[in-house]
Amino acid sequence: MSAVVEQAHHVPQAPLQGLCQALSLSRATYYRQRHAPPLPSEEEMELRDALQRAALAHPCYGYRRLAHELRRQGYAVNHKRVLRLMREDNLLCWRRRAFVVTTDGNHPFPVYPNLAATLAVTGINQLWVADLTYLRLMREWLYLAVLLDAYSRRCIGWALGRRLTEALTVEALEMALASRPTPSGLVHHSDRGVQYASRDYTGRLHEAQIAISMSRKGNPYDNASAESFLKTLKYEEVYLSEYRDEADLRASLAYFVEEYYNQQRLHSALGYVPPVEFEAQLGGVTGVVFP
């Protein structure tokens, strides 16, 4: 059809109506084909294919993160072009659901000063940040406690349970202690919740000679990196899945945390490399096996 339209277009003196009748071509088809956009080049098709594969592998990546992923694969592309292609191919993702606070600061235990606010973190194992959240199954609630290295954003400990108690946070702490060294000067930061202020939890930190730091009351920015991790986990894993039971959720979390987030997901704060790769570039702790 396009060849016929091209033939009609290059006969300038012929009346358009008679020419379309001779070619069995309607005027609407002629104008539609004449103004149709050119076919994409082979390079464009290859880029679109790579973009769609990356978007499928990372369904919650935005256009900036996908642009970095494509550049890691060897494509010379900027974020503006990626955004345009994602709009044309309907690949833009949408955020949803509100984040719910689970902190209970009404307890009789001591509250520690905020050391993290003035700490200049220059490497791994200087500041650990902790937080917890709820996860909903069809018929019950489960709770997740996590610990991250604030410098590399790597999740170094996590625990899943049916009750929001200090035992849950202690379990996540024990995983972190088993997988990382605890050099002198290491600071542990959390909110003021009873699970982190309890004697069992603070006692274990004192035993490991880790300094304790807690957020200011009502300030959500003091523990932003841990809260950001939980938000990422919910948007990119939990909200996209339907879990059969606790065992199914636990297996999915293990893969997301230990395989995907730590080793594959590009982190904007790290120059768009995964946490494990970032630590390897520092010559730090690598190949940590979660107990």
Backbone bond lengths (Angstrom), bond angles and torsions (degrees), N, CA, C in turn:
res aa  C-N    CA-C-N  psi(-1)  N-CA   C-N-CA  omega(-1)  CA-C   N-CA-C  phi
1 M - - - 1.464 - - 1.521 111.10 -
2 S 1.323 117.18 -43.13 1.458 120.14 -179.08 1.530 111.49 -63.35
3 A 1.330 117.24 -32.98 1.465 120.64 178.37 1.521 110.57 -66.49
4 V 1.348 116.51 -36.88 1.460 120.57 178.86 1.516 110.37 -67.27
5 V 1.359 116.02 -42.60 1.457 120.43 178.19 1.522 110.41 -62.78
6 E 1.317 117.21 -40.21 1.463 121.41 179.17 1.520 110.67 -63.59
7 Q 1.335 116.13 -37.08 1.462 120.11 178.24 1.522 110.95 -64.97
8 A 1.348 116.19 -42.79 1.466 120.24 178.70 1.515 111.24 -66.20
9 H 1.296 116.94 -35.80 1.460 121.75 -176.76 1.520 112.31 -67.45
10 H 1.330 117.52 -28.43 1.465 120.96 -177.23 1.528 112.87 -95.80
11 V 1.343 117.55 18.40 1.467 120.68 172.34 1.521 106.74 -119.57
12 P 1.333 118.09 83.34 1.466 121.38 -167.75 1.518 114.25 -69.72
13 Q 1.347 119.48 -27.39 1.454 121.09 -173.45 1.532 112.59 -85.90
14 A 1.290 118.51 -18.76 1.464 120.88 -175.58 1.510 110.24 -74.03
15 P 1.356 117.66 136.56 1.465 119.48 175.14 1.527 109.63 -60.17
16 L 1.329 115.88 133.74 1.459 120.79 -173.85 1.528 111.53 -61.75
17 Q 1.335 117.58 -43.17 1.459 119.57 -176.58 1.518 111.62 -63.03
18 G 1.352 116.62 -47.02 1.454 119.72 179.83 1.515 112.00 -65.12
19 L 1.330 116.49 -37.07 1.456 120.23 -179.90 1.525 110.84 -66.06
20 C 1.326 117.04 -41.42 1.473 120.21 179.16 1.517 110.58 -65.22
21 Q 1.371 116.83 -37.36 1.463 119.51 178.10 1.524 110.60 -65.10
22 A 1.334 116.96 -41.15 1.466 120.31 -179.62 1.522 111.77 -64.39
23 L 1.329 116.83 -30.89 1.472 121.27 -178.33 1.527 112.54 -96.42
24 S 1.380 115.94 4.97 1.478 120.73 -177.51 1.519 110.62 55.33
25 L 1.315 114.81 46.69 1.450 121.51 -175.01 1.529 108.87 -128.48
26 S 1.338 117.45 128.94 1.461 119.67 178.33 1.526 109.69 -76.07
27 R 1.349 115.92 155.71 1.451 120.28 179.05 1.533 110.52 -63.94
28 A 1.343 117.42 -37.92 1.467 120.99 180.00 1.529 111.27 -61.94
29 T 1.350 115.56 -42.09 1.469 119.27 178.82 1.525 110.16 -65.45
30 Y 1.332 116.66 -39.00 1.460 120.01 179.32 1.528 111.24 -60.15
31 Y 1.345 116.54 -49.77 1.467 119.40 -177.83 1.531 111.73 -68.39
32 R 1.351 116.03 -36.27 1.463 118.71 179.62 1.522 111.29 -64.60
33 Q 1.335 116.15 -43.00 1.459 119.77 -179.70 1.527 111.91 -73.44
34 R 1.317 116.12 -32.33 1.460 119.61 -178.68 1.530 111.22 -65.53
35 H 1.348 116.07 -36.22 1.457 120.60 -176.90 1.535 112.78 -100.63
36 A 1.321 117.41 10.38 1.466 119.99 179.06 1.519 109.97 -68.07
37 P 1.325 118.68 145.34 1.469 121.04 178.74 1.527 110.83 -66.68
38 P 1.304 117.90 150.87 1.466 120.06 179.52 1.525 111.37 -65.68
39 L 1.317 115.57 152.66 1.460 120.08 178.35 1.530 110.06 -65.62
40 P 1.351 117.99 143.65 1.468 119.83 179.95 1.521 111.19 -65.56
41 S 1.308 114.64 149.41 1.462 120.00 179.20 1.522 110.25 -73.71
42 E 1.329 115.14 169.67 1.465 120.04 178.00 1.526 111.13 -62.67
43 E 1.342 116.22 -36.91 1.470 120.14 178.06 1.523 111.05 -65.37
44 E 1.342 116.20 -39.31 1.461 120.57 179.01 1.526 110.75 -66.18
45 M 1.316 117.42 -41.94 1.462 121.39 179.21 1.523 111.01 -63.57
46 E 1.347 116.53 -40.03 1.460 120.25 178.58 1.522 111.00 -65.03
47 L 1.344 116.28 -40.75 1.458 120.43 178.49 1.523 111.42 -65.64
48 R 1.327 116.97 -42.96 1.465 120.05 178.15 1.527 111.39 -61.33
49 D 1.321 115.70 -40.10 1.464 119.51 178.72 1.531 110.84 -63.46
50 A 1.333 116.25 -44.87 1.460 119.77 178.43 1.519 111.30 -64.14
51 L 1.332 117.22 -38.13 1.456 121.48 179.19 1.527 110.88 -64.83
52 Q 1.314 116.88 -43.32 1.458 119.38 179.87 1.523 111.57 -66.91
53 R 1.323 116.81 -37.53 1.468 119.36 176.78 1.527 110.90 -64.35
54 A 1.336 116.69 -42.03 1.461 120.16 178.95 1.519 111.15 -66.40
55 A 1.343 116.85 -38.96 1.466 120.06 179.00 1.519 111.52 -66.45
56 L 1.320 117.74 -34.46 1.464 120.88 176.57 1.518 111.39 -70.51
57 A 1.334 116.60 -38.34 1.458 120.34 179.01 1.526 111.90 -70.79
58 H 1.335 116.55 -30.58 1.469 121.87 -178.68 1.530 108.15 -129.91
59 P 1.331 118.51 75.66 1.474 121.10 -169.26 1.514 115.18 -64.36
60 C 1.323 118.63 -15.46 1.464 120.55 -179.12 1.524 112.81 -108.41
61 Y 1.327 117.71 8.90 1.459 120.09 175.47 1.528 109.94 -68.21
62 G 1.324 116.24 140.10 1.455 121.18 169.69 1.519 110.38 -86.03
63 Y 1.334 115.79 178.93 1.464 119.26 -173.84 1.527 112.51 -67.17
64 R 1.323 118.39 -32.73 1.467 119.49 179.53 1.531 110.69 -67.86
65 R 1.333 116.51 -44.93 1.465 119.45 -179.81 1.522 111.06 -66.43
66 L 1.341 116.92 -37.69 1.463 119.32 177.21 1.527 111.29 -66.91
67 A 1.331 117.28 -34.57 1.468 119.38 176.70 1.524 110.30 -61.95
68 H 1.321 117.29 -41.89 1.467 120.39 177.50 1.525 110.76 -66.00
69 E 1.325 117.54 -38.55 1.462 120.63 178.21 1.523 110.85 -62.10
70 L 1.318 117.23 -42.94 1.468 120.80 179.00 1.527 111.45 -66.07
71 R 1.320 116.85 -38.45 1.463 118.83 177.13 1.520 111.36 -65.56
72 R 1.333 116.95 -34.47 1.477 119.86 175.50 1.527 110.84 -64.69
73 Q 1.330 117.20 -25.15 1.463 121.65 178.42 1.522 112.58 -88.55
74 G 1.355 116.89 -1.65 1.451 119.90 175.08 1.517 115.80 102.54
75 Y 1.334 117.75 6.33 1.459 120.28 179.84 1.528 110.15 -89.77
76 A 1.327 116.56 134.67 1.465 121.58 177.75 1.523 107.56 -88.47
77 V 1.320 117.16 95.82 1.455 121.45 -174.04 1.520 108.67 -148.33
78 N 1.339 116.37 144.22 1.459 119.13 175.69 1.528 110.48 -105.77
79 H 1.322 116.13 172.39 1.463 119.73 -172.99 1.526 111.97 -69.42
80 K 1.334 118.34 -27.37 1.462 120.16 179.94 1.530 110.99 -67.23
81 R 1.320 115.63 -41.17 1.471 118.77 178.53 1.514 110.86 -67.26
82 V 1.327 116.89 -39.57 1.463 120.65 178.15 1.525 110.34 -62.38
83 L 1.325 117.08 -42.49 1.459 120.59 178.21 1.526 111.27 -60.36
84 R 1.339 116.49 -43.80 1.467 120.06 179.02 1.525 111.25 -61.38
85 L 1.335 116.80 -44.90 1.468 120.27 -179.63 1.525 111.13 -66.78
86 M 1.318 117.49 -36.72 1.464 120.12 179.35 1.526 110.78 -67.05
87 R 1.331 117.07 -37.60 1.460 119.69 176.27 1.525 111.21 -64.89
88 E 1.329 116.00 -44.52 1.458 120.04 -178.54 1.526 111.49 -65.33
89 D 1.332 117.59 -34.50 1.466 121.56 -176.89 1.524 112.96 -99.61
90 N 1.349 116.89 8.39 1.469 122.01 176.81 1.527 111.45 57.07
91 L 1.329 116.04 50.71 1.461 120.92 -178.31 1.529 112.97 -108.90
92 L 1.309 117.80 1.78 1.468 119.94 -178.39 1.524 109.52 -71.82
93 C 1.338 116.45 136.38 1.463 121.21 -178.72 1.527 109.13 -95.73
94 W 1.316 115.45 160.80 1.461 122.16 -178.04 1.510 109.81 -121.42
95 R 1.329 115.91 136.65 1.460 121.20 174.76 1.530 109.53 -84.27
96 R 1.324 116.20 151.73 1.450 119.73 178.91 1.521 110.75 -154.05
97 R 1.332 115.83 166.85 1.448 125.43 174.94 1.520 112.90 69.75
98 A 1.301 114.78 144.91 1.454 121.72 179.57 1.515 110.54 -90.91
99 F 1.308 115.26 154.58 1.455 121.35 178.17 1.524 108.83 -90.82
100 V 1.333 117.88 132.00 1.456 122.61 -173.71 1.521 110.29 -106.94
101 V 1.327 116.62 134.79 1.459 122.12 -179.56 1.523 109.86 -81.26
102 T 1.342 116.96 135.71 1.468 121.23 179.92 1.523 112.24 -118.67
103 T 1.331 118.11 7.09 1.461 121.39 -175.62 1.524 111.12 -75.52
104 D 1.331 116.21 132.57 1.466 122.32 173.88 1.521 107.49 -120.21
105 G 1.323 116.14 99.69 1.461 120.87 -178.22 1.507 114.28 -90.99
106 N 1.328 118.11 5.67 1.462 121.61 -179.18 1.523 109.30 -89.83
107 H 1.330 116.43 88.04 1.468 121.48 -177.48 1.523 109.21 -151.95
108 P 1.345 116.93 164.11 1.472 119.54 -176.51 1.523 114.47 -89.82
109 F 1.341 118.28 2.75 1.455 120.71 -173.59 1.530 111.41 -81.93
110 P 1.322 117.95 156.67 1.474 120.51 179.99 1.528 111.74 -63.80
111 V 1.323 115.53 147.07 1.463 122.43 175.48 1.525 107.70 -108.94
112 Y 1.311 116.66 131.84 1.461 122.11 -173.65 1.535 110.38 -95.44
113 P 1.318 118.10 153.87 1.469 121.16 -179.54 1.522 111.68 -68.58
114 N 1.304 115.02 159.41 1.455 121.88 -179.22 1.532 109.59 -83.59
115 L 1.322 116.52 98.41 1.465 121.80 178.04 1.521 111.96 -84.08
116 A 1.336 115.99 -27.49 1.467 119.73 -175.30 1.519 112.26 -67.69
117 A 1.324 117.42 -26.37 1.464 120.56 -175.71 1.522 112.26 -63.42
118 T 1.322 117.35 -29.06 1.469 121.02 -178.04 1.526 112.63 -112.86
119 L 1.325 116.82 7.25 1.460 120.64 -177.77 1.524 110.35 -86.22
120 A 1.315 117.39 124.43 1.469 122.53 176.24 1.529 108.41 -90.95
121 V 1.324 116.68 100.19 1.465 121.80 -175.67 1.521 109.23 -82.39
122 T 1.331 116.43 121.82 1.471 121.47 -177.45 1.523 112.89 -120.64
123 G 1.328 118.05 1.76 1.451 120.72 -178.78 1.514 110.75 -168.55
124 I 1.331 114.77 176.55 1.461 119.88 179.99 1.522 109.73 -75.31
125 N 1.341 114.65 161.26 1.460 123.04 179.06 1.533 112.59 59.04
126 Q 1.316 115.55 33.50 1.460 121.31 171.26 1.529 110.69 -109.91
127 L 1.331 115.96 -35.11 1.462 121.21 179.53 1.518 109.39 -142.29
128 W 1.345 115.55 121.93 1.453 121.83 171.39 1.515 108.60 -105.24
129 V 1.327 117.20 139.92 1.458 121.18 178.99 1.526 109.04 -120.82
130 A 1.324 115.84 140.63 1.461 121.59 -174.77 1.520 110.42 -126.81
131 D 1.323 115.22 148.73 1.466 120.37 176.22 1.523 108.07 -161.66
132 L 1.329 115.67 168.55 1.456 121.00 177.80 1.516 109.64 -144.29
133 T 1.344 114.99 160.95 1.455 120.74 -178.90 1.516 109.21 -153.85
134 Y 1.330 115.91 173.75 1.457 121.21 176.95 1.523 109.10 -103.55
135 L 1.338 116.41 152.54 1.455 123.26 174.14 1.523 107.47 -132.77
136 R 1.292 117.44 133.21 1.464 121.44 -173.07 1.514 111.75 -104.33
137 L 1.328 116.51 124.70 1.450 121.78 167.76 1.529 108.18 -94.40
138 M 1.308 117.51 -175.91 1.455 120.19 -176.81 1.528 112.16 -64.82
139 R 1.335 117.41 -36.51 1.462 119.89 -173.32 1.523 113.64 -125.08
140 E 1.311 118.12 6.25 1.459 119.26 -178.43 1.526 110.26 -159.21
141 W 1.333 113.92 165.92 1.456 122.59 175.47 1.519 109.05 -105.73
142 L 1.321 115.62 139.95 1.451 121.55 171.48 1.525 108.02 -123.68
143 Y 1.329 116.09 161.19 1.457 120.73 -175.22 1.521 109.94 -127.25
144 L 1.318 115.21 143.28 1.460 121.96 -175.91 1.522 109.69 -125.01
145 A 1.321 116.27 128.38 1.465 122.68 173.89 1.518 108.33 -112.62
146 V 1.335 116.99 138.92 1.463 120.89 -177.44 1.519 110.42 -135.59
147 L 1.330 115.09 155.70 1.461 123.52 172.93 1.524 108.34 -132.25
148 L 1.341 116.99 132.62 1.458 122.09 179.58 1.518 110.10 -125.18
149 D 1.333 115.11 149.72 1.453 120.07 166.50 1.524 107.15 -80.02
150 A 1.327 117.04 120.11 1.464 120.82 -172.85 1.524 112.61 -64.91
151 Y 1.323 118.24 -26.66 1.469 120.15 -176.14 1.523 111.45 -81.21
152 S 1.323 117.64 -45.76 1.461 121.04 -177.86 1.516 113.20 -94.95
153 R 1.337 117.16 -8.27 1.473 123.35 -177.71 1.523 112.06 63.01
154 R 1.312 117.37 17.07 1.457 120.63 -179.04 1.522 110.56 -81.19
155 C 1.325 116.52 134.03 1.465 120.37 175.21 1.519 108.23 -77.31
156 I 1.322 116.86 117.82 1.464 121.44 -174.22 1.524 112.43 -109.38
157 G 1.323 117.40 -5.88 1.454 120.04 177.68 1.517 110.56 -164.19
158 W 1.331 116.58 142.57 1.465 120.41 176.70 1.517 109.95 -156.83
159 A 1.325 115.37 154.99 1.458 120.83 179.77 1.514 109.10 -149.44
160 L 1.328 116.48 140.97 1.454 123.33 -179.40 1.513 108.99 -119.66
161 G 1.331 117.43 134.33 1.455 120.34 -179.20 1.512 112.68 -155.20
162 R 1.343 114.76 170.87 1.465 120.92 -178.68 1.525 112.55 -88.74
163 R 1.314 117.89 -13.52 1.461 120.65 -177.62 1.524 110.14 -126.02
164 L 1.324 114.91 141.96 1.465 121.37 -179.17 1.524 108.49 -90.74
165 T 1.344 115.69 80.82 1.459 121.51 -175.73 1.517 110.48 -127.24
166 E 1.335 115.22 173.69 1.458 119.20 177.61 1.522 112.09 -67.38
167 A 1.336 117.67 -23.50 1.468 120.62 177.49 1.523 110.98 -61.80
168 L 1.319 116.59 -34.60 1.462 120.85 179.59 1.526 110.66 -66.80
169 T 1.324 117.27 -47.09 1.460 120.26 -179.14 1.532 111.24 -69.31
170 V 1.331 116.88 -34.13 1.467 119.90 176.84 1.522 110.30 -64.09
171 E 1.334 117.53 -38.46 1.468 120.73 179.13 1.530 110.95 -62.25
172 A 1.338 117.04 -42.71 1.468 120.01 177.06 1.520 110.93 -65.09
173 L 1.328 116.60 -38.84 1.468 120.40 178.26 1.517 111.13 -63.80
174 E 1.328 117.57 -41.69 1.463 120.59 -179.68 1.528 110.96 -63.29
175 M 1.323 117.49 -36.49 1.461 119.70 176.44 1.522 110.63 -62.88
176 A 1.326 116.30 -43.18 1.464 119.84 179.25 1.524 110.93 -64.49
177 L 1.315 117.42 -43.01 1.462 121.11 -179.65 1.525 111.34 -64.12
178 A 1.327 116.74 -32.53 1.464 120.50 -179.69 1.525 112.19 -77.17
179 S 1.331 117.55 -19.52 1.460 119.99 -173.93 1.523 114.11 -107.47
180 R 1.352 117.60 -11.64 1.454 120.24 -175.98 1.524 111.09 -134.55
181 P 1.328 117.41 152.18 1.468 119.77 171.53 1.530 109.95 -73.82
182 T 1.311 116.10 159.80 1.470 121.01 178.92 1.526 108.73 -123.81
183 P 1.330 117.05 79.61 1.467 120.28 -177.49 1.521 111.62 -68.72
184 S 1.289 115.08 163.42 1.460 121.05 178.16 1.525 109.84 -61.37
185 G 1.320 116.26 135.42 1.452 120.96 179.74 1.512 114.41 95.51
186 L 1.344 117.83 -4.53 1.453 120.88 178.77 1.526 110.34 -62.92
187 V 1.338 116.23 134.24 1.464 122.49 -179.01 1.525 109.01 -115.18
188 H 1.325 116.42 135.83 1.458 122.79 174.60 1.517 108.20 -107.90
189 H 1.343 116.56 123.92 1.469 120.51 -177.12 1.523 110.09 -118.72
190 S 1.329 116.39 138.89 1.461 122.49 178.37 1.515 108.87 -151.73
191 D 1.332 116.01 -178.27 1.457 119.36 171.34 1.525 109.04 -81.67
192 R 1.328 116.56 -172.85 1.467 121.13 -176.32 1.523 113.23 -91.70
193 G 1.321 117.07 12.32 1.457 120.87 -176.30 1.519 113.36 -59.02
194 V 1.340 115.68 153.38 1.463 121.34 -177.06 1.523 111.61 -61.31
195 Q 1.338 117.16 -29.43 1.471 119.51 -178.96 1.522 111.81 -65.83
196 Y 1.338 117.47 -28.79 1.463 121.05 179.70 1.521 112.89 -96.86
197 A 1.318 116.74 -19.67 1.463 119.87 179.71 1.523 112.71 -93.80
198 S 1.329 117.98 -5.11 1.459 121.49 -176.72 1.529 111.40 -63.45
199 R 1.318 115.59 159.42 1.473 120.64 -179.04 1.529 111.24 -64.36
200 D 1.333 117.19 -38.32 1.463 119.84 -179.59 1.527 110.92 -62.23
201 Y 1.331 116.19 -42.82 1.464 119.26 -176.19 1.528 111.59 -74.06
202 T 1.308 116.59 -51.56 1.469 118.84 -179.38 1.524 111.05 -65.24
203 G 1.337 116.50 -32.90 1.457 119.43 177.00 1.510 112.53 -62.75
204 R 1.350 116.23 -39.31 1.469 119.79 178.11 1.525 110.72 -67.46
205 L 1.333 117.74 -35.35 1.462 120.46 176.80 1.527 110.96 -67.29
206 H 1.316 116.64 -42.67 1.468 120.05 177.21 1.530 110.51 -61.85
207 E 1.321 115.94 -41.16 1.472 120.14 179.47 1.524 111.47 -60.45
208 A 1.342 116.69 -37.28 1.464 121.71 179.30 1.527 112.13 -85.00
209 Q 1.335 117.01 1.93 1.465 123.73 179.93 1.540 111.38 59.28
210 I 1.320 114.86 44.60 1.458 122.14 177.18 1.526 108.79 -107.20
211 A 1.333 116.83 128.64 1.454 121.05 179.70 1.530 109.96 -70.25
212 I 1.329 116.42 144.76 1.465 121.99 -175.37 1.525 110.08 -105.91
213 S 1.324 115.26 132.31 1.461 122.63 178.95 1.522 108.15 -132.82
214 M 1.346 116.66 141.14 1.461 121.14 179.11 1.516 110.50 -133.29
215 S 1.332 115.62 149.11 1.457 121.97 -178.17 1.520 111.53 -66.22
216 R 1.324 114.49 155.91 1.451 119.58 172.10 1.518 109.58 -69.46
217 K 1.301 116.87 151.59 1.458 121.95 -177.48 1.522 110.43 -63.71
218 G 1.323 115.44 128.05 1.451 120.90 176.00 1.508 115.08 72.76
219 N 1.331 118.57 14.60 1.462 120.93 179.82 1.524 109.45 -109.63
220 P 1.343 119.07 105.91 1.468 121.29 -176.17 1.518 113.77 -78.00
221 Y 1.342 117.97 -8.31 1.466 119.96 -175.08 1.524 113.22 -88.05
222 D 1.332 117.59 -16.09 1.454 119.83 -176.94 1.525 112.44 -64.75
223 N 1.330 117.40 -29.60 1.462 120.97 -177.71 1.529 110.01 -120.94
224 A 1.320 115.72 41.49 1.462 121.08 -170.31 1.519 113.05 -64.42
225 S 1.333 118.61 -37.23 1.470 119.59 -175.30 1.523 111.41 -67.59
226 A 1.338 117.95 -38.93 1.460 120.39 177.69 1.525 110.67 -68.52
227 E 1.326 117.07 -41.95 1.454 120.28 178.18 1.520 111.15 -65.33
228 S 1.321 117.06 -35.31 1.462 120.62 177.41 1.528 110.70 -64.81
229 F 1.326 117.11 -39.28 1.466 119.99 177.62 1.519 110.84 -61.81
230 L 1.335 117.26 -45.68 1.460 120.19 -179.61 1.525 111.07 -64.06
231 K 1.299 116.86 -37.04 1.462 120.52 177.40 1.525 110.32 -64.52
232 T 1.334 116.62 -43.43 1.459 120.76 177.43 1.519 110.97 -61.48
233 L 1.317 116.80 -44.26 1.464 120.87 -179.67 1.527 110.89 -60.43
234 K 1.327 116.61 -41.92 1.464 119.02 -179.29 1.527 111.49 -67.96
235 Y 1.335 116.89 -47.39 1.454 120.07 -176.64 1.525 112.54 -68.11
236 E 1.336 117.67 -36.77 1.454 120.80 -171.45 1.525 113.84 -99.98
237 E 1.323 118.01 -6.39 1.460 120.52 178.65 1.517 111.64 -134.03
238 V 1.324 117.58 -63.01 1.465 120.82 -169.60 1.517 112.14 -64.70
239 Y 1.330 117.59 -48.23 1.462 120.40 -176.45 1.525 113.03 -70.11
240 L 1.310 117.50 -15.20 1.464 121.34 -178.79 1.525 112.58 -95.48
241 S 1.326 117.50 0.71 1.460 120.54 -171.67 1.522 110.88 -130.29
242 E 1.318 115.43 158.12 1.456 123.33 170.94 1.527 107.24 -122.82
243 Y 1.317 116.29 116.12 1.456 121.15 -173.40 1.523 110.62 -96.49
244 R 1.326 115.62 139.47 1.461 120.42 -179.71 1.522 111.32 -70.27
245 D 1.341 114.99 -44.05 1.454 119.64 -175.26 1.523 108.70 -160.89
246 E 1.324 116.42 -172.38 1.457 120.89 -178.54 1.521 111.88 -62.54
247 A 1.341 116.73 -39.28 1.462 119.54 -179.24 1.528 111.10 -63.34
248 D 1.333 116.57 -39.49 1.460 120.93 178.76 1.529 110.38 -64.85
249 L 1.331 116.55 -44.23 1.461 120.76 178.12 1.521 111.10 -63.23
250 R 1.320 117.32 -42.84 1.470 121.02 -178.80 1.524 111.07 -62.05
251 A 1.330 116.82 -42.54 1.466 120.21 179.27 1.525 111.33 -64.85
252 S 1.336 116.21 -40.01 1.464 119.91 179.49 1.521 111.43 -66.94
253 L 1.339 116.24 -40.30 1.463 119.62 178.37 1.524 110.99 -65.22
254 A 1.319 116.71 -39.81 1.462 120.25 179.60 1.527 110.58 -60.18
255 Y 1.335 116.22 -43.23 1.469 118.65 178.94 1.524 110.44 -67.06
256 F 1.339 117.10 -46.65 1.467 119.59 -175.97 1.521 111.04 -61.29
257 V 1.330 116.97 -46.47 1.465 120.61 -175.22 1.518 111.21 -71.98
258 E 1.320 116.15 -52.90 1.455 120.14 -168.35 1.529 113.30 -84.25
259 E 1.334 117.28 -31.43 1.458 119.73 -177.38 1.531 112.23 -101.20
260 Y 1.334 116.05 -49.46 1.458 118.32 -173.31 1.528 112.47 -83.80
261 Y 1.332 118.06 -59.73 1.463 119.85 -174.50 1.528 111.48 -64.38
262 N 1.307 118.01 -50.09 1.463 120.72 -175.97 1.524 113.50 -70.13
263 Q 1.332 117.61 -33.46 1.460 119.77 -169.65 1.525 115.34 -113.11
264 Q 1.350 118.47 -17.08 1.458 119.14 -174.28 1.522 113.94 -124.67
265 R 1.315 118.14 -36.65 1.464 120.53 -171.09 1.531 111.10 -71.72
266 L 1.327 116.37 128.02 1.462 121.20 179.33 1.528 109.31 -74.44
267 H 1.337 116.19 132.53 1.458 121.54 -176.78 1.521 109.18 -111.86
268 S 1.324 116.26 122.04 1.462 120.03 -175.26 1.523 112.18 -62.30
269 A 1.328 117.90 -35.07 1.464 120.59 -179.06 1.520 112.68 -71.79
270 L 1.335 117.46 -12.09 1.462 121.73 -178.85 1.526 111.98 -107.50
271 G 1.324 116.85 17.82 1.464 119.22 -176.90 1.513 112.24 75.85
272 Y 1.329 115.91 29.15 1.461 122.96 178.60 1.525 112.78 59.29
273 V 1.321 115.28 52.87 1.456 122.80 167.73 1.524 107.40 -133.45
274 P 1.340 119.09 156.14 1.466 121.22 177.99 1.527 110.45 -69.55
275 P 1.339 118.16 157.29 1.469 121.15 -179.50 1.521 114.32 -56.27
276 V 1.334 118.46 -42.65 1.468 120.51 -179.18 1.524 110.38 -63.33
277 E 1.321 117.13 -42.47 1.465 120.74 178.67 1.528 110.45 -65.77
278 F 1.330 116.22 -38.73 1.467 120.74 178.50 1.524 110.56 -61.76
279 E 1.335 117.33 -44.50 1.461 120.21 178.33 1.522 111.49 -65.08
280 A 1.331 116.92 -36.91 1.464 119.91 178.46 1.524 110.93 -64.05
281 Q 1.327 117.33 -36.70 1.457 120.75 177.33 1.524 111.87 -65.10
282 L 1.347 115.21 -29.68 1.455 119.68 178.06 1.516 112.28 -79.78
283 G 1.335 116.34 -12.53 1.455 119.57 -173.15 1.512 111.86 75.59
284 G 1.343 114.98 25.04 1.469 119.82 -176.10 1.500 111.66 -93.08
285 V 1.335 115.05 -151.79 1.460 122.08 -177.10 1.507 109.11 -69.95
286 T 1.327 118.13 127.83 1.443 122.83 178.12 1.508 109.14 -134.90
287 G 1.328 114.62 160.85 1.458 119.88 176.15 1.511 113.85 62.47
288 V 1.322 118.75 31.41 1.454 120.58 179.44 1.508 110.19 -69.48
289 V 1.313 117.30 131.73 1.450 122.31 178.65 1.514 108.94 -102.35
290 F 1.322 117.76 124.15 1.450 120.69 179.63 1.519 109.74 -73.48
291 P 1.333 118.08 131.67 1.471 120.02 -179.80 1.506 111.12 -71.24
